[in-house]
Amino acid sequence: HVGGHSGRGGVMSSVQIVKPQLSFDDAVDNSLAPFQPKIFHDDGSFEFGEAGVHPFRDTIQTFTFSSSQLLPSADIPYLPLEATPLTSVDTLEGMRTMVDALKEIAVDLEHHDFHSYQGMTCLMQISTRHEDFLIDCLKIRSHMHLLNKVFLDPAIL
């Protein structure tokens, strides 16, 4: 192969691609054991949750909407696609900056489970009415828990 390419129009084979999970702080568990969520606390400590039980079950079951969230309101326009800034988030600093800016969001996830029993989220897309964020979940995997501040805040919809 010349220049690391396979000779198939520049397409790289899987042998040439470094597996991102090799750089994770915590090894990926591909065993058949039931998944145990790792629950992070505000102080940075964590504990393992119960297998088969959603880590935020109690928070979800006791959630209530505030009365202001149920009132009709005027549509708030979003920016046209070509005018919407796109920010790539692949560092701890970028994650912290984004989390502090999120007040109303839409989320999309891209998941990978090829050759992996439990799989992993690879890319997260978060949009506000004024900015789009692409989060490299593989690169900043050990900091994804910082989004708990957003996802568990009942004021952020």
Summary of the structure (lengths in Angstrom):
residues: 157
radius of gyration: 19.3
end to end distance: 50.6
largest distance: 64.3
contacts: 303
relative contact order: 0.16
helix: 25%
strand: 19%
